[in-house]
Amino acid sequence: MLHSRVGRVAAICGLLAVLFALMVGLGTATPAPKMGDYPAEDALAADYDRYVGESVQVTGTVTKTEPVKIAVGYEYTANSEYHSGTLTITVRNVDKAVAEGESLQVYGTLGPDQTITAENSVRVPAMNYTAMYLVSAIAGLWTLGRLICGWRLDWQTWALCRREHRLRPIQTVLGKIREVLF
């Protein structure tokens, strides 16, 4: 089946259909605290009073440190209407020093008037996100470079084939620099 172009296209379309079905199916899943899936930002925004007194887990940006307040973004659809915005939640019993702009993930008990009594919290300094994106970009470029140097696309069969002789762009560039300088 995968030896012909039609077979490969059919296989790719089938995999994309399965991916789409999984996205839709998992997107409709509701929180299940018994399985470690606690109500989060979207569920709280959709029906806050339903979860008062229950364990919740939210992540937001610290907007105030005394008392600790976090801005929690949400997006949900109800009755064919799209809702998005930000909830401001006061967090009690934060056992770590936090600074404005940091990301704070809180697990605790939801109280009335948009409060959470924290049982556990994790703070992520804003700089960590910059480092994460930088490292991810470098890793992506390195992987792309390895792919281009070691593999080629066979346009007749639309298949990815190993190169007989790997491309060595860094060695080629360094060789040209040596020729020019010396």
C-alpha positions as a Markdown table, in Angstrom:
| # | Residue | x | y | z |
|---|---|---|---|---|
| 1 | Met | 0.0 | 0.0 | 0.0 |
| 2 | Leu | 2.8 | 2.5 | 0.9 |
| 3 | His | 4.7 | 1.7 | -2.3 |
| 4 | Ser | 2.6 | 3.9 | -4.4 |
| 5 | Arg | 2.0 | 7.7 | -4.3 |
| 6 | Val | -1.8 | 7.1 | -3.9 |
| 7 | Gly | -1.2 | 4.7 | -0.9 |
| 8 | Arg | 1.1 | 7.2 | 0.9 |
| 9 | Val | -1.4 | 10.1 | 0.3 |
| 10 | Ala | -4.2 | 7.8 | 1.7 |
| 11 | Ala | -2.1 | 6.9 | 4.7 |
| 12 | Ile | -1.3 | 10.5 | 5.4 |
| 13 | Cys | -5.0 | 11.5 | 5.1 |
| 14 | Gly | -6.0 | 8.7 | 7.4 |
| 15 | Leu | -3.4 | 9.7 | 10.0 |
| 16 | Leu | -4.6 | 13.4 | 9.8 |
| 17 | Ala | -8.2 | 12.2 | 10.3 |
| 18 | Val | -7.2 | 10.2 | 13.4 |
| 19 | Leu | -5.3 | 13.2 | 14.7 |
| 20 | Phe | -8.4 | 15.5 | 14.2 |
| 21 | Ala | -10.7 | 13.0 | 15.9 |
| 22 | Leu | -8.4 | 12.8 | 18.9 |
| 23 | Met | -8.2 | 16.6 | 19.1 |
| 24 | Val | -12.0 | 16.9 | 19.1 |
| 25 | Gly | -12.5 | 13.9 | 21.5 |
| 26 | Leu | -9.9 | 15.1 | 24.0 |
| 27 | Gly | -11.0 | 18.7 | 23.7 |
| 28 | Thr | -14.5 | 17.7 | 25.0 |
| 29 | Ala | -13.1 | 15.9 | 28.0 |
| 30 | Thr | -14.2 | 17.3 | 31.4 |
| 31 | Pro | -12.1 | 17.6 | 34.5 |
| 32 | Ala | -11.6 | 14.3 | 36.4 |
| 33 | Pro | -10.0 | 15.0 | 39.8 |
| 34 | Lys | -9.8 | 11.3 | 40.6 |
| 35 | Met | -7.4 | 10.9 | 37.7 |
| 36 | Gly | -5.4 | 14.0 | 38.6 |
| 37 | Asp | -7.2 | 16.3 | 36.1 |
| 38 | Tyr | -8.4 | 19.2 | 38.2 |
| 39 | Pro | -10.7 | 22.0 | 37.1 |
| 40 | Ala | -8.6 | 24.7 | 35.6 |
| 41 | Glu | -9.0 | 28.2 | 34.2 |
| 42 | Asp | -11.6 | 27.5 | 31.5 |
| 43 | Ala | -13.8 | 25.5 | 33.8 |
| 44 | Leu | -13.7 | 28.1 | 36.5 |
| 45 | Ala | -14.6 | 30.9 | 34.1 |
| 46 | Ala | -17.5 | 28.9 | 32.7 |
| 47 | Asp | -19.1 | 27.9 | 36.0 |
| 48 | Tyr | -17.2 | 29.3 | 39.0 |
| 49 | Asp | -19.7 | 28.5 | 41.7 |
| 50 | Arg | -19.8 | 24.8 | 40.8 |
| 51 | Tyr | -16.2 | 24.3 | 41.9 |
| 52 | Val | -16.2 | 26.3 | 45.1 |
| 53 | Gly | -14.8 | 24.0 | 47.9 |
| 54 | Glu | -13.2 | 21.7 | 45.4 |
| 55 | Ser | -9.5 | 21.2 | 44.5 |
| 56 | Val | -8.4 | 23.2 | 41.4 |
| 57 | Gln | -5.2 | 23.9 | 39.5 |
| 58 | Val | -4.6 | 27.2 | 37.8 |
| 59 | Thr | -1.7 | 29.0 | 36.2 |
| 60 | Gly | -1.4 | 32.7 | 35.9 |
| 61 | Thr | 0.8 | 35.7 | 35.9 |
| 62 | Val | 1.5 | 37.4 | 39.2 |
| 63 | Thr | -0.1 | 40.9 | 39.2 |
| 64 | Lys | 0.3 | 41.8 | 42.9 |
| 65 | Thr | 2.4 | 40.4 | 45.7 |
| 66 | Glu | 0.6 | 41.5 | 48.9 |
| 67 | Pro | -1.8 | 39.7 | 48.8 |
| 68 | Val | -0.7 | 37.5 | 45.9 |
| 69 | Lys | -3.0 | 38.0 | 42.9 |
| 70 | Ile | -2.7 | 36.2 | 39.6 |
| 71 | Ala | -4.2 | 37.0 | 36.2 |
| 72 | Val | -5.6 | 33.8 | 34.7 |
| 73 | Gly | -6.5 | 33.7 | 31.1 |
| 74 | Tyr | -9.4 | 31.6 | 29.9 |
| 75 | Glu | -11.2 | 30.5 | 26.7 |
| 76 | Tyr | -14.3 | 28.4 | 26.4 |
| 77 | Thr | -17.4 | 27.9 | 24.3 |
| 78 | Ala | -20.8 | 27.6 | 25.8 |
| 79 | Asn | -24.1 | 27.5 | 23.8 |
| 80 | Ser | -22.2 | 28.1 | 20.6 |
| 81 | Glu | -20.8 | 31.4 | 22.0 |
| 82 | Tyr | -17.1 | 31.9 | 22.4 |
| 83 | His | -15.9 | 33.5 | 25.7 |
| 84 | Ser | -12.4 | 34.7 | 26.5 |
| 85 | Gly | -10.8 | 37.0 | 29.1 |
| 86 | Thr | -8.9 | 37.1 | 32.3 |
| 87 | Leu | -9.9 | 36.2 | 35.9 |
| 88 | Thr | -8.0 | 37.9 | 38.8 |
| 89 | Ile | -7.6 | 35.3 | 41.6 |
| 90 | Thr | -6.3 | 36.0 | 45.1 |
| 91 | Val | -4.0 | 33.2 | 46.3 |
| 92 | Arg | -3.7 | 32.6 | 50.0 |
| 93 | Asn | -1.0 | 30.5 | 51.8 |
| 94 | Val | 1.7 | 31.0 | 49.1 |
| 95 | Asp | 4.8 | 29.6 | 50.7 |
| 96 | Lys | 7.3 | 31.0 | 48.1 |
| 97 | Ala | 8.3 | 34.6 | 47.5 |
| 98 | Val | 6.9 | 35.8 | 44.2 |
| 99 | Ala | 7.5 | 38.8 | 42.0 |
| 100 | Glu | 5.2 | 40.6 | 39.6 |
| 101 | Gly | 5.4 | 39.2 | 36.1 |
| 102 | Glu | 6.3 | 35.7 | 37.2 |
| 103 | Ser | 4.1 | 32.7 | 36.3 |
| 104 | Leu | 2.6 | 31.0 | 39.2 |
| 105 | Gln | 1.0 | 27.5 | 39.1 |
| 106 | Val | -1.3 | 26.9 | 42.1 |
| 107 | Tyr | -3.0 | 23.8 | 43.4 |
| 108 | Gly | -5.5 | 24.3 | 46.1 |
| 109 | Thr | -9.0 | 24.7 | 47.3 |
| 110 | Leu | -11.2 | 27.1 | 45.5 |
| 111 | Gly | -13.0 | 29.6 | 47.8 |
| 112 | Pro | -15.7 | 32.2 | 47.2 |
| 113 | Asp | -14.9 | 35.6 | 45.8 |
| 114 | Gln | -12.3 | 34.3 | 43.4 |
| 115 | Thr | -9.8 | 33.0 | 46.0 |
| 116 | Ile | -7.7 | 29.9 | 46.2 |
| 117 | Thr | -6.1 | 28.5 | 49.4 |
| 118 | Ala | -2.9 | 27.1 | 48.1 |
| 119 | Glu | -1.7 | 23.6 | 49.1 |
| 120 | Asn | 1.1 | 23.7 | 46.6 |
| 121 | Ser | 2.5 | 26.3 | 44.3 |
| 122 | Val | 5.3 | 26.5 | 41.7 |
| 123 | Arg | 6.7 | 29.8 | 40.5 |
| 124 | Val | 8.4 | 30.2 | 37.1 |
| 125 | Pro | 10.5 | 33.3 | 36.7 |
| 126 | Ala | 9.8 | 35.2 | 33.5 |
| 127 | Met | 13.4 | 34.7 | 32.3 |
| 128 | Asn | 12.8 | 30.9 | 32.2 |
| 129 | Tyr | 10.3 | 31.3 | 29.3 |
| 130 | Thr | 12.9 | 33.3 | 27.3 |
| 131 | Ala | 15.5 | 30.6 | 27.9 |
| 132 | Met | 13.0 | 27.9 | 27.0 |
| 133 | Tyr | 12.2 | 29.5 | 23.6 |
| 134 | Leu | 15.8 | 30.1 | 22.9 |
| 135 | Val | 16.9 | 26.6 | 23.6 |
| 136 | Ser | 13.9 | 25.2 | 21.6 |
| 137 | Ala | 14.8 | 27.4 | 18.6 |
| 138 | Ile | 18.4 | 26.3 | 18.7 |
| 139 | Ala | 17.4 | 22.6 | 19.0 |
| 140 | Gly | 15.0 | 23.0 | 16.1 |
| 141 | Leu | 17.6 | 24.6 | 13.8 |
| 142 | Trp | 20.1 | 21.9 | 14.8 |
| 143 | Thr | 17.6 | 19.2 | 13.9 |
| 144 | Leu | 16.7 | 20.8 | 10.6 |
| 145 | Gly | 20.4 | 21.1 | 9.8 |
| 146 | Arg | 20.9 | 17.4 | 10.6 |
| 147 | Leu | 17.9 | 16.5 | 8.4 |
| 148 | Ile | 19.1 | 18.6 | 5.4 |
| 149 | Cys | 22.7 | 17.3 | 5.7 |
| 150 | Gly | 21.8 | 13.6 | 6.0 |
| 151 | Trp | 18.7 | 13.2 | 4.0 |
| 152 | Arg | 17.2 | 14.3 | 0.7 |
| 153 | Leu | 13.8 | 14.3 | -0.9 |
| 154 | Asp | 13.3 | 12.0 | -3.9 |
| 155 | Trp | 10.9 | 14.0 | -6.0 |
| 156 | Gln | 9.9 | 11.1 | -8.2 |
| 157 | Thr | 8.7 | 8.9 | -5.3 |
| 158 | Trp | 8.0 | 11.6 | -2.7 |
| 159 | Ala | 10.2 | 9.7 | -0.3 |
| 160 | Leu | 12.8 | 10.9 | 2.2 |
| 161 | Cys | 16.1 | 9.1 | 1.3 |
| 162 | Arg | 19.4 | 9.0 | 3.1 |
| 163 | Arg | 22.2 | 10.9 | 1.2 |
| 164 | Glu | 25.1 | 8.8 | -0.1 |
| 165 | His | 27.5 | 11.6 | 0.9 |
| 166 | Arg | 26.5 | 13.8 | 3.8 |
| 167 | Leu | 26.7 | 17.5 | 3.3 |
| 168 | Arg | 29.3 | 19.2 | 5.5 |
| 169 | Pro | 28.4 | 22.9 | 5.4 |
| 170 | Ile | 30.3 | 23.9 | 8.5 |
| 171 | Gln | 33.5 | 22.2 | 7.3 |
| 172 | Thr | 33.0 | 23.7 | 3.8 |
| 173 | Val | 32.5 | 27.2 | 5.2 |
| 174 | Leu | 35.6 | 26.9 | 7.5 |
| 175 | Gly | 37.6 | 25.6 | 4.6 |
| 176 | Lys | 36.6 | 28.7 | 2.5 |
| 177 | Ile | 37.5 | 31.0 | 5.4 |
| 178 | Arg | 41.0 | 29.3 | 5.7 |
| 179 | Glu | 41.5 | 29.7 | 1.9 |
| 180 | Val | 40.7 | 33.4 | 2.1 |
| 181 | Leu | 42.8 | 34.1 | 5.2 |
| 182 | Phe | 45.8 | 32.0 | 4.6 |
